[in-house]
Amino acid sequence: MDATTRADTGARTRGSRPGRNRDGLQPRGGANQGGRARRLVGGDVARPLRFVLTGGVAGVTQLALLALLTRHGWPELAANGVAFLLAAQVNFALSVTFTWRGRCDGRSLGRRWLAFHGAIAGMAVVNMLIFAASRTIAPTLVASLLGIGVAAVGNFVIGDRLVFRTHAQAPARRAAPRPEGRADATVKAKVVA
Protein backbone atom coordinates (compact mmCIF):
# COMPACT_ATOMS: atom_id res chain seq x y z
CA MET A 1 0.00 0.00 0.00
CA ASP A 2 1.54 3.35 -0.99
CA ALA A 3 1.41 6.58 1.06
CA THR A 4 -1.57 7.99 -0.86
CA THR A 5 -3.67 4.88 -0.33
CA ARG A 6 -2.81 4.80 3.38
CA ALA A 7 -3.78 8.48 3.79
CA ASP A 8 -7.06 7.91 1.96
CA THR A 9 -7.99 4.94 4.14
CA GLY A 10 -7.14 6.73 7.35
CA ALA A 11 -3.93 4.84 8.10
CA ARG A 12 -1.15 7.00 9.51
CA THR A 13 1.73 7.98 7.34
CA ARG A 14 5.07 9.16 8.63
CA GLY A 15 4.76 12.65 10.14
CA SER A 16 0.97 12.79 9.91
CA ARG A 17 -1.38 13.46 12.80
CA PRO A 18 -4.60 11.55 13.48
CA GLY A 19 -7.58 13.11 11.72
CA ARG A 20 -5.40 14.87 9.12
CA ASN A 21 -4.27 13.90 5.64
CA ARG A 22 -0.63 13.44 4.63
CA ASP A 23 -0.31 17.20 3.98
CA GLY A 24 -1.29 17.92 7.59
CA LEU A 25 -4.65 19.37 6.59
CA GLN A 26 -7.90 18.34 8.16
CA PRO A 27 -10.28 16.94 5.54
CA ARG A 28 -13.76 18.45 5.12
CA GLY A 29 -16.18 17.14 7.71
CA GLY A 30 -13.06 16.15 9.63
CA ALA A 31 -12.67 13.93 12.61
CA ASN A 32 -12.44 16.94 14.91
CA GLN A 33 -16.05 18.08 14.45
CA GLY A 34 -17.28 15.55 16.98
CA GLY A 35 -14.78 16.93 19.49
CA ARG A 36 -16.05 20.48 18.95
CA ALA A 37 -19.63 19.36 19.44
CA ARG A 38 -18.68 17.51 22.64
CA ARG A 39 -16.91 20.62 23.96
CA LEU A 40 -19.94 22.77 23.14
CA VAL A 41 -22.42 20.43 24.81
CA GLY A 42 -20.03 19.71 27.68
CA GLY A 43 -18.96 23.31 28.27
CA ASP A 44 -20.21 26.01 30.61
CA VAL A 45 -22.39 27.54 27.88
CA ALA A 46 -24.59 24.43 27.75
CA ARG A 47 -24.75 23.96 31.53
CA PRO A 48 -28.25 25.54 31.82
CA LEU A 49 -29.49 23.13 29.13
CA ARG A 50 -27.97 20.18 31.01
CA PHE A 51 -29.60 21.52 34.20
CA VAL A 52 -33.02 21.59 32.50
CA LEU A 53 -32.51 18.07 31.10
CA THR A 54 -31.47 16.77 34.52
CA GLY A 55 -34.50 18.39 36.16
CA GLY A 56 -36.74 16.95 33.46
CA VAL A 57 -35.44 13.43 34.03
CA ALA A 58 -35.91 13.86 37.79
CA GLY A 59 -39.45 15.17 37.27
CA VAL A 60 -40.40 12.27 34.99
CA THR A 61 -38.85 9.87 37.52
CA GLN A 62 -40.97 11.35 40.31
CA LEU A 63 -44.16 11.16 38.27
CA ALA A 64 -43.47 7.58 37.16
CA LEU A 65 -42.75 6.48 40.73
CA LEU A 66 -45.86 8.28 42.00
CA ALA A 67 -48.00 6.48 39.41
CA LEU A 68 -46.40 3.14 40.23
CA LEU A 69 -46.76 3.48 43.99
CA THR A 70 -50.36 4.72 43.91
CA ARG A 71 -51.25 1.91 41.51
CA HIS A 72 -49.96 -0.50 44.16
CA GLY A 73 -52.23 0.98 46.83
CA TRP A 74 -49.95 3.53 48.50
CA PRO A 75 -51.64 6.63 49.94
CA GLU A 76 -51.05 9.59 47.60
CA LEU A 77 -49.14 11.81 50.06
CA ALA A 78 -46.79 9.03 51.15
CA ALA A 79 -46.30 7.91 47.54
CA ASN A 80 -45.48 11.46 46.44
CA GLY A 81 -43.03 11.92 49.33
CA VAL A 82 -41.17 8.70 48.52
CA ALA A 83 -41.24 9.49 44.79
CA PHE A 84 -39.81 12.96 45.49
CA LEU A 85 -37.01 11.59 47.70
CA LEU A 86 -36.01 8.97 45.13
CA ALA A 87 -36.19 11.46 42.27
CA ALA A 88 -33.94 13.80 44.28
CA GLN A 89 -31.30 11.04 44.37
CA VAL A 90 -31.57 10.68 40.58
CA ASN A 91 -31.25 14.47 40.31
CA PHE A 92 -28.12 14.49 42.49
CA ALA A 93 -26.49 11.63 40.56
CA LEU A 94 -27.16 13.34 37.22
CA SER A 95 -25.99 16.69 38.60
CA VAL A 96 -22.66 15.20 39.68
CA THR A 97 -22.08 13.17 36.53
CA PHE A 98 -23.74 15.30 33.84
CA THR A 99 -24.73 18.87 34.74
CA TRP A 100 -21.66 19.84 36.78
CA ARG A 101 -19.30 17.02 35.87
CA GLY A 102 -15.64 17.74 36.33
CA ARG A 103 -16.18 20.31 39.05
CA CYS A 104 -14.41 19.59 42.28
CA ASP A 105 -13.43 21.89 45.11
CA GLY A 106 -12.02 19.23 47.38
CA ARG A 107 -15.22 18.48 49.30
CA SER A 108 -16.31 14.88 49.66
CA LEU A 109 -19.28 13.47 47.78
CA GLY A 110 -21.14 13.18 51.09
CA ARG A 111 -20.72 16.89 51.83
CA ARG A 112 -21.93 17.77 48.33
CA TRP A 113 -24.91 15.45 48.82
CA LEU A 114 -25.83 17.25 52.07
CA ALA A 115 -25.36 20.68 50.47
CA PHE A 116 -27.46 19.62 47.46
CA HIS A 117 -30.34 18.43 49.63
CA GLY A 118 -30.13 21.53 51.81
CA ALA A 119 -30.37 23.67 48.67
CA ILE A 120 -33.38 21.85 47.24
CA ALA A 121 -35.11 21.91 50.65
CA GLY A 122 -34.57 25.67 50.89
CA MET A 123 -35.82 26.23 47.36
CA ALA A 124 -38.87 24.05 48.06
CA VAL A 125 -39.79 26.49 50.84
CA VAL A 126 -39.24 29.43 48.45
CA ASN A 127 -41.41 27.65 45.86
CA MET A 128 -44.26 27.25 48.35
CA LEU A 129 -44.00 30.86 49.60
CA ILE A 130 -44.12 32.24 46.05
CA PHE A 131 -47.02 29.94 45.22
CA ALA A 132 -48.92 30.98 48.36
CA ALA A 133 -48.34 34.69 47.72
CA SER A 134 -49.03 34.69 43.99
CA ARG A 135 -52.14 32.49 43.99
CA THR A 136 -54.03 35.35 45.61
CA ILE A 137 -53.59 37.38 42.39
CA ALA A 138 -53.04 34.68 39.74
CA PRO A 139 -54.66 31.40 38.71
CA THR A 140 -53.40 28.33 40.58
CA LEU A 141 -51.33 26.90 37.71
CA VAL A 142 -49.72 30.28 36.98
CA ALA A 143 -48.87 30.67 40.68
CA SER A 144 -47.36 27.21 40.68
CA LEU A 145 -45.36 27.98 37.54
CA LEU A 146 -43.99 31.14 39.18
CA GLY A 147 -42.91 29.17 42.24
CA ILE A 148 -41.30 26.46 40.10
CA GLY A 149 -39.50 29.03 37.95
CA VAL A 150 -38.05 30.99 40.87
CA ALA A 151 -37.02 27.79 42.64
CA ALA A 152 -35.38 26.44 39.47
CA VAL A 153 -33.33 29.62 39.03
CA GLY A 154 -32.40 29.54 42.72
CA ASN A 155 -31.38 25.88 42.50
CA PHE A 156 -29.21 26.58 39.44
CA VAL A 157 -27.43 29.51 41.08
CA ILE A 158 -26.92 27.66 44.39
CA GLY A 159 -25.73 24.55 42.54
CA ASP A 160 -23.37 26.55 40.36
CA ARG A 161 -21.93 28.82 43.07
CA LEU A 162 -22.04 26.64 46.19
CA VAL A 163 -22.86 22.95 45.81
CA PHE A 164 -20.81 22.26 42.67
CA ARG A 165 -18.42 25.20 42.78
CA THR A 166 -14.93 25.07 41.34
CA HIS A 167 -11.69 25.58 43.26
CA ALA A 168 -11.65 29.19 42.06
CA GLN A 169 -15.12 29.80 43.54
CA ALA A 170 -14.30 28.17 46.88
CA PRO A 171 -13.53 30.58 49.70
CA ALA A 172 -9.86 30.84 50.51
CA ARG A 173 -8.88 29.11 53.71
CA ARG A 174 -7.21 31.44 56.13
CA ALA A 175 -4.26 30.18 58.06
CA ALA A 176 -4.69 30.08 61.80
CA PRO A 177 -3.07 33.06 63.50
CA ARG A 178 0.36 32.27 64.89
CA PRO A 179 1.10 33.18 68.47
CA GLU A 180 3.57 36.01 68.67
CA GLY A 181 7.04 34.77 69.37
CA ARG A 182 10.20 36.66 70.24
CA ALA A 183 11.10 37.09 66.57
CA ASP A 184 7.72 38.70 65.78
CA ALA A 185 7.95 40.99 68.82
CA THR A 186 11.49 42.04 67.83
CA VAL A 187 10.41 42.92 64.31
CA LYS A 188 7.47 44.96 65.65
CA ALA A 189 9.75 46.75 68.10
CA LYS A 190 12.14 47.71 65.26
CA VAL A 191 9.26 48.98 63.11
CA VAL A 192 7.91 51.11 65.94
CA ALA A 193 11.32 52.56 66.84
HELIX and SHEET records of a PDB file:
HELIX    1   1 ALA A    3  THR A    9  1                                   7    
HELIX    2   2 GLN A   33  GLY A   42  1                                  10    
HELIX    3   3 ASP A   44  ALA A   46  5                                   3    
HELIX    4   4 ARG A   47  ARG A   71  1                                  25    
HELIX    5   5 GLU A   76  LEU A   94  1                                  19    
HELIX    6   6 SER A   95  THR A   99  3                                   5    
HELIX    7   7 LEU A  109  SER A  134  1                                  26    
HELIX    8   8 THR A  140  ILE A  158  1                                  19    
HELIX    9   9 GLY A  159  VAL A  163  3                                   5    
HELIX   10  10 ARG A  182  VAL A  192  1                                  11    
END                                                                             
